[in-house]
Amino acid sequence: MRIDLVTIFPPLVAGAFEHSIVRRARDRGIVEIYVHDLRRYTSDRHRTVDDYPYGGGAGMVMKPEPWFRAVEHLREQGNPGRCILLTPQGRRLDQALARRLAAEERLIILCGRYEGVDERVREHLADVEVSIGDYVLSGGEPAAVVLTDAVVRLQPGALGSLQSTVEESFAEGLLEYPQYTRPPEFRGWRVPEVLLSGDHGAVERWRREQQRQRTRQRRPDMLAELGADLGDVSEATS
Ligand code: 9D3
């Protein structure tokens, strides 16, 4: 997979891809990631990327021309890919959307800034608008880091061991169980006895129960979704 990111702050995103799983996936040739400076695609002496909003109002709006020049230039090289505009008004990122984007050959990710991006960019350049959640960021760059991480780790071979993928998909839909490592007692807080017992069946049951309790207490919305999914399955098979 190839990912191109366009931003006025390349260093803000580039550093995030030089460590950990994304770094390893790049080193292994599983994913190619390129970060492009939007200002390279301006044509005036001051490399202007924003301007005053028509109709007035506070703040600046990002001009359309540099975005179109950047994406059209990138698309001259091979696969047109899917163009994603990161914006607070986009579709909320979840694991299902991450999976769908991870299946693309190529993504071109646009990071907006200022008060917004000229509407013609979302209408005529972006294929999809994505938000990472209901909180205010200063720009699309942190969202681009989040989206890229979610998509890269889904690429076949990106995770070290097959184990992690299997366990992850098995546990999907529930929160994680509590995890412990040595020492067995730390400042008087003991690791639950069942984990020290060596009884693998009991450990498995305890973890499942912890997952269910935790999910019920903290994320009842996830249980509702899981229930709906099971309903779908039994309807389909009955
Ligand atoms: C304070 C300005 N807001 C007035 C309605 C609008 C606004 C514009 C641009 C708010 C934030 C931003 C910058 N954020 C993003 O570009 C962004 C974002 C986000 O803020 N939250 C979650 N996901 C994303 S993706 C891009």
Residues whose N, C-alpha, C, O or C-beta is under 5 A from the ligand:
A	BS01	9D3	L86 T87 P88 G112 Y114 E115 G116 V130 S131 I132 G133 Y135 V136 L137 S138 G139 G140 A143
